[in-house]
Amino acid sequence: MEATLAGLASQLYGIVWDVIMPVLLLGTGVYLTIGLRFMPIRRLKAGFSSLFSKKSTTHTEAHDGITPMQSLMTALSGTIGAGNIIGVASAILIGGPGAIFWMWMTALCGMATKYAEALMAIKYRTRGEDGLLIGGPMYYIKIGLAKKWLFLGTSYAGMMVIAGFATGHMIQANAISVVMEENFGVDNIYTAVILSVLVFSVIIGGLNSIAKMAEITVPTMSILYLVCGAIILFLNADAIPTAFGLIFDGAFNGTAAVGGFSGALIAAAIAQGVSRGLYSNEAGTGSAAIAHASSETQDPIQQGEIAMLGTVIDTLIICTFTALIILTVQIDIGGVVQSTWMFGEETYSGAVLTSQAFAEGLPGGGYVVIIGQLVFSFTTIIAWSLYVERAGVFLSSEKYKMIFRVLSIVFVFAGCIGSFSTIWAFGLATLGILAAPNLIALLIKSKEIFAMTREAHEARQNIENQNAE
């Protein structure tokens, strides 16, 4: 039975990611980037300035939403997780170092996509039955598009529930159980029980509880992870140019971790890079837009510029650190790119590859990865519980939200005791399917996105010119 499920999950993954999603995801990102005249890249500094600015206007004097910082941290808590640690290692093992290049391309294009998602989420948000600000793809499809497109919103919400349980719950829970078993010998069933209780204790408090937790844990753990990673890269600085060489060579010449002809290896690098990149930063899935819709800001443009920072932080910084550490440590000890990576006399798979690379590169470094994986995966589960709940309420009613919270716990438990490869293949496949209706909606609304951005920037330029005079 397990072999059958694994085969079906693998086939579904192949159907979604071999051609369809790489073209749709990268195509939409490139189109939006060009249509925005590369604004996401040009306004990167402004996005960071807005994030820390105290001049950001609020939706109401009652402050009935969350701050722009909290919205970004909540969105990041849903993206920084297994994809940044296990996902990067698995991408290298299956698609070779070249997969990292395609992760970067996904992220660069994803900046425009995530900007557009947040902009639409703020413009077309509404209030739920409890009076709280709510929004996201299902709402900007329902409110912002003609009725003939409503099926896209319903499809998105339905897939959000399915993909949320698969990727945001089962994959992350599985990653935690693997770490606990591999490093501490804790049986999966005990991890399942403890994790389920911890998750429920947070999500029962709703959005504010989730946002406050994310505001503290995400930046703290990210800084610790990056500081330790920077030390390892400093100690292996001579191997960094070679590592970048492997990444670029693998992207175009098929230097991959598995055997086969060049074309197949390049295809594997693209599929792994794009799928893992999407799973890492979620640009295109619209999930982060659900968090950004609850921000107090009145300015869709400003929130869009803040939202696109998530892609930069998640993929271009954290995932790149992970990849370079794996490659430079391996190069430094004389290793080569291969399907089984050797540290000393031991062989490791993607599930523990990153922790072993950290351990080899820095005394005690493996524990940083272990703690990081536990914290990041936990916060991701929490954030996706919110996304699933909002999608479930859209499909039903506010009175049923507790049902979705309970179901979150059920799938967390199942993820802890399930098969690693089956869960990952099915999860990434559902994530790709989830992105499709959102990307179609963004393409339909693209002219409006371009016009709003152009008008806002022209108005901003006029104000700056007047001040200069």
C-alpha positions in Angstrom: 0.0 0.0 0.0 2.8 2.4 0.9 4.6 1.6 -2.3 1.5 2.4 -4.3 0.9 5.7 -2.5 4.6 6.6 -3.1 4.3 5.8 -6.8 1.1 7.8 -7.2 2.6 10.8 -5.3 5.7 10.7 -7.5 3.6 10.5 -10.7 1.5 13.5 -9.6 4.7 15.4 -8.8 6.1 14.7 -12.2 2.9 15.8 -14.0 2.8 19.1 -12.1 6.5 20.0 -12.1 8.0 18.6 -15.2 6.6 21.3 -17.5 3.4 22.9 -16.4 4.3 24.8 -13.2 7.9 25.8 -14.1 6.4 27.6 -17.2 3.4 29.1 -15.4 5.4 30.1 -12.3 8.4 31.6 -14.0 6.4 32.9 -16.9 4.1 34.9 -14.6 7.0 36.2 -12.6 8.9 37.4 -15.6 5.8 39.0 -17.1 5.0 40.8 -13.8 8.6 41.9 -13.4 8.8 43.4 -16.9 5.3 45.0 -16.5 6.4 46.6 -13.3 9.6 47.8 -15.0 11.7 45.9 -12.6 10.3 47.9 -9.7 10.6 45.1 -7.1 14.4 45.1 -7.6 14.6 48.9 -7.8 12.5 49.4 -4.7 14.2 46.7 -2.5 15.8 49.3 -0.3 12.6 51.2 0.0 10.8 48.0 1.1 13.2 47.6 4.1 12.8 51.2 5.0 9.0 50.9 5.0 9.3 47.7 7.2 11.0 49.6 10.0 9.3 53.0 9.5 7.0 54.2 12.2 5.2 56.5 9.7 3.1 53.6 8.2 -0.6 54.5 8.4 -3.0 52.2 10.1 -6.4 50.9 8.9 -8.3 52.2 11.9 -7.5 54.1 15.1 -8.5 51.0 16.9 -5.5 49.1 15.5 -7.7 46.1 14.8 -5.2 44.3 12.5 -1.5 43.4 12.9 1.5 45.6 12.2 3.3 45.4 8.8 6.3 43.9 10.6 4.0 41.2 12.2 2.4 40.5 8.9 5.8 39.9 7.3 7.0 37.8 10.2 3.8 35.7 10.1 4.3 35.2 6.3 7.9 34.3 6.9 7.0 31.9 9.6 4.9 30.1 6.9 7.8 30.0 4.5 11.0 29.5 6.5 11.0 25.8 7.4 11.8 22.4 6.0 12.3 23.9 2.6 15.2 26.0 3.7 17.1 23.1 5.3 15.9 19.8 4.1 14.5 21.1 0.8 17.7 22.7 -0.3 19.7 19.6 0.5 17.2 17.4 -1.3 17.2 19.7 -4.3 21.0 19.4 -4.5 20.9 15.6 -4.2 18.3 15.1 -6.9 18.9 18.0 -9.2 22.5 18.8 -8.4 24.0 22.2 -7.4 22.4 23.7 -10.6 19.0 23.5 -8.8 20.1 26.3 -6.6 20.4 28.6 -9.6 16.8 27.9 -10.6 15.8 28.5 -7.0 17.4 32.0 -7.4 15.5 32.6 -10.6 12.2 31.6 -8.9 13.0 34.0 -6.1 13.9 36.9 -8.4 10.7 36.4 -10.4 8.8 35.7 -7.2 9.5 39.2 -5.8 7.1 40.7 -8.4 4.6 37.9 -7.8 4.6 38.3 -4.0 4.4 42.1 -4.4 1.3 41.7 -6.7 -0.3 39.2 -4.3 0.0 41.6 -1.3 -1.2 44.6 -3.2 -4.3 42.8 -4.3 -4.8 41.3 -0.9 -4.9 44.8 0.7 -7.1 46.4 -2.0 -9.7 43.7 -2.0 -9.7 42.6 1.6 -12.9 42.6 3.6 -14.1 41.8 7.2 -15.1 38.5 8.5 -18.1 37.6 10.5 -16.0 38.4 13.6 -15.1 41.9 12.3 -11.5 41.1 11.7 -9.6 42.0 8.5 -9.4 39.1 6.1 -8.2 38.6 2.5 -6.0 36.7 0.2 -6.4 35.1 -3.3 -9.9 33.7 -2.8 -11.1 37.2 -1.8 -9.4 39.2 -4.5 -10.8 36.7 -7.0 -14.3 36.9 -5.6 -14.4 40.6 -5.1 -12.0 41.9 -7.8 -12.9 39.6 -10.8 -16.2 39.0 -12.7 -18.5 36.3 -11.4 -17.5 34.0 -14.2 -14.1 33.7 -12.5 -15.5 32.8 -9.0 -14.7 29.1 -9.6 -11.0 30.1 -9.4 -11.5 31.5 -5.9 -13.4 28.4 -4.8 -10.8 26.1 -6.4 -8.0 28.1 -4.7 -9.6 27.8 -1.2 -10.3 24.1 -1.7 -6.7 23.5 -2.7 -5.4 25.7 0.1 -7.0 23.3 2.6 -5.6 20.3 0.8 -2.1 21.7 0.2 -2.0 23.3 3.6 -2.5 20.0 5.3 0.0 18.3 3.0 2.8 21.0 2.9 2.2 23.2 5.8 1.4 20.4 8.3 2.5 17.0 7.2 5.9 17.9 5.5 6.9 20.2 8.4 5.8 17.7 11.1 7.6 14.9 9.2 10.8 17.1 9.2 10.5 17.5 12.9 10.0 13.8 13.6 13.0 12.9 11.4 15.2 15.4 13.3 14.1 14.0 16.6 14.5 10.4 15.6 17.9 10.8 13.8 19.5 13.0 16.5 17.8 12.1 19.8 16.4 8.7 19.1 12.8 9.9 20.0 10.1 7.6 18.6 7.9 9.3 16.0 4.7 8.6 18.1 6.0 10.6 21.0 7.0 13.5 18.7 3.5 13.3 17.2 1.8 13.6 20.5 4.0 16.4 21.9 4.0 18.4 18.7 0.2 18.2 18.3 -0.3 19.6 21.8 2.1 22.4 21.3 0.6 23.4 18.0 -2.9 23.5 19.3 -1.9 25.6 22.3 -0.8 28.3 19.9 -3.4 28.2 17.2 -6.3 28.2 19.6 -5.4 31.9 20.3 -6.0 32.9 16.7 -4.2 35.5 14.6 -2.8 37.7 17.3 -1.3 34.7 19.1 0.3 33.5 15.9 1.6 37.0 15.0 3.2 37.7 18.4 5.0 34.3 18.4 6.3 34.8 14.8 7.5 38.3 15.6 9.9 36.9 18.2 10.9 33.5 17.0 11.4 34.0 13.3 14.0 36.9 13.4 15.8 35.4 16.4 16.3 32.0 14.9 17.0 33.4 11.5 19.8 35.6 12.9 21.3 32.7 14.8 21.2 30.4 11.7 22.8 33.1 9.5 25.5 34.1 12.0 26.7 30.5 12.4 26.5 30.0 8.7 28.6 33.1 8.1 31.3 31.7 10.4 31.4 28.4 8.4 31.6 30.2 5.1 34.4 32.4 6.5 36.3 29.3 7.5 35.7 27.8 4.1 36.0 31.0 2.1 38.5 29.5 -0.4 35.8 27.0 -1.5 33.1 29.6 -2.2 34.2 30.4 -5.8 34.2 26.7 -6.6 30.8 26.3 -5.1 29.3 29.0 -7.3 31.0 27.4 -10.2 29.2 24.1 -9.5 25.9 26.0 -9.2 26.2 27.8 -12.6 27.7 24.9 -14.4 25.0 22.5 -13.1 22.3 24.9 -14.2 23.3 24.9 -17.8 25.5 21.8 -18.4 23.7 19.2 -16.2 26.4 18.6 -13.6 24.0 16.9 -11.2 23.8 14.5 -8.3 22.4 11.6 -10.3 23.4 9.8 -13.4 21.9 10.4 -16.9 22.3 12.5 -20.0 22.8 16.2 -19.8 19.3 17.3 -21.0 17.6 15.1 -18.3 19.9 16.5 -15.7 19.2 20.1 -16.6 15.5 19.3 -16.6 15.9 17.8 -13.1 17.8 20.9 -11.9 15.1 23.2 -13.2 12.2 21.0 -11.8 13.9 20.7 -8.4 15.0 24.4 -8.3 11.6 25.8 -9.2 9.5 23.4 -7.0 11.8 23.8 -4.0 12.1 27.5 -4.6 8.3 27.8 -4.6 8.0 25.7 -1.5 10.7 27.8 0.2 9.3 31.3 -0.5 5.7 30.4 -1.6 5.7 33.3 -4.2 2.8 32.4 -6.4 0.9 30.3 -4.0 -0.8 33.4 -2.5 -0.5 32.0 1.0 1.5 35.0 2.3 -1.2 37.3 1.0 -3.5 35.9 3.6 -1.2 37.2 6.3 -0.5 40.5 4.7 -4.2 41.1 4.2 -4.5 41.5 8.0 -2.0 44.3 8.2 -3.1 47.6 9.6 -1.7 49.6 6.7 -3.9 51.5 4.3 -1.3 51.5 1.6 -1.4 48.5 -0.8 1.8 49.6 -2.6 3.7 49.8 0.7 2.5 46.5 1.9 3.4 44.9 -1.5 7.0 46.3 -1.1 7.2 44.8 2.3 5.8 41.5 1.2 8.4 41.0 -1.5 11.1 41.1 1.2 9.9 37.7 2.3 11.2 36.2 -1.0 14.6 37.9 -0.6 15.1 36.8 3.1 13.8 33.3 2.6 15.4 32.1 -0.7 18.1 34.6 -1.7 19.6 34.7 1.8 18.7 31.7 3.9 18.5 29.1 1.2 21.7 30.4 -0.4 23.5 30.1 2.9 22.3 26.5 3.3 23.4 25.6 -0.2 26.8 27.3 0.1 27.5 25.6 3.4 26.7 22.2 2.1 28.9 22.7 -1.0 31.8 24.5 0.6 32.2 22.0 3.4 32.0 19.1 0.9 34.6 20.7 -1.3 36.9 21.5 1.6 37.1 17.9 2.6 37.7 16.7 -1.0 34.2 15.6 -1.8 32.5 15.6 -5.2 28.9 16.2 -6.2 27.2 12.8 -6.0 24.0 11.1 -5.0 25.3 10.0 -1.6 27.4 12.6 0.2 30.2 11.5 2.4 31.4 13.1 5.6 34.3 10.9 6.9 33.1 7.4 6.5 29.4 8.1 6.9 26.8 8.5 4.1 23.8 10.8 4.5 20.6 11.6 2.6 19.0 15.1 2.2 17.1 14.7 5.5 20.3 15.1 7.6 22.7 16.5 5.1 22.6 20.1 6.2 23.0 19.3 9.9 26.1 17.1 9.1 27.5 19.9 6.9 27.1 22.4 9.8 28.6 19.9 12.2 31.6 19.4 10.0 32.1 23.1 9.4 31.7 24.3 12.9 32.0 22.6 16.3 28.4 22.3 17.6 27.1 23.6 14.4 24.9 20.6 13.9 22.8 21.6 16.9 22.1 25.0 15.3 20.5 23.2 12.4 18.6 20.9 14.6 17.2 23.7 16.7 16.6 25.8 13.6 14.7 23.0 11.9 12.6 22.4 14.9 11.7 26.1 15.4 11.3 26.9 11.7 9.1 23.9 11.0 7.0 24.6 14.1 6.3 28.2 13.1 5.5 27.1 9.6 2.9 24.7 10.9 1.4 27.5 13.0 1.2 29.9 10.0 -0.3 27.4 7.7 -2.9 26.5 10.3 -4.1 30.1 9.9 -4.1 29.9 6.1 -6.1 26.7 6.2 -8.6 28.1 8.7 -9.1 31.2 6.5 -9.6 29.1 3.4 -12.0 26.8 5.3 -14.0 29.7 6.6 -14.3 31.1 3.0 -15.7 27.8 1.9 -18.1 27.4 4.8 -18.6 29.8 7.7 -16.9 31.4 10.7 -18.6 29.0 13.1 -16.7 26.0 11.6 -13.2 27.4 12.1 -12.6 25.2 15.2 -13.1 22.2 12.9 -10.2 23.3 10.8 -8.0 23.9 13.8 -8.7 20.3 15.0 -8.0 18.9 11.6 -4.6 20.7 11.6 -3.7 18.7 14.7 -4.8 15.5 13.0 -2.6 16.1 10.0 0.4 17.2 12.2 0.1 13.8 13.9 -0.2 11.9 10.6 2.8 13.8 9.2 5.0 12.7 12.1 4.4 9.0 11.5 4.1 9.0 7.7 6.7 8.2 4.9 9.2 10.9 4.2 9.4 10.6 0.4 5.6 10.1 -0.2 4.7 13.1 1.9 7.2 15.4 0.2 6.2 14.3 -3.3 2.5 14.7 -2.6 3.0 18.0 -0.7 5.0 19.7 -3.5 2.5 18.5 -6.1 -0.4 20.0 -4.3 1.5 23.2 -3.7 1.9 23.5 -7.5 -1.8 22.9 -8.1 -2.6 25.5 -5.4 -0.6 28.2 -7.2 -2.3 27.8 -10.6 -5.6 29.6 -9.9 -3.8 32.4 -8.0 -1.3 32.9 -10.9 -4.1 33.0 -13.4 -5.9 35.6 -11.3 -2.8 37.8 -11.1 -2.4 37.6 -14.9 -6.0 38.7 -15.3 -5.5 41.6 -12.9 -2.0 42.5 -14.2 -3.0 45.7 -16.0 -4.6 47.0 -12.8 -1.5 46.0 -10.8 0.7 47.9 -13.2 -1.6 51.0 -13.3 -1.8 51.2 -9.4 1.9 50.9 -9.1 2.6 53.5 -11.8 0.2 56.0 -10.4 1.5 55.6 -6.8 5.1 56.0 -7.9 4.2 59.1 -10.1 2.5 60.6 -7.1 5.4 59.9 -4.9 7.8 61.4 -7.4 5.7 64.6 -7.6 5.8 65.0 -3.8 9.6 64.5 -3.8 10.0 67.1 -6.6 7.9 69.6 -4.7 9.9 69.0 -1.5 13.1 69.5 -3.5 11.9 72.8 -4.7 
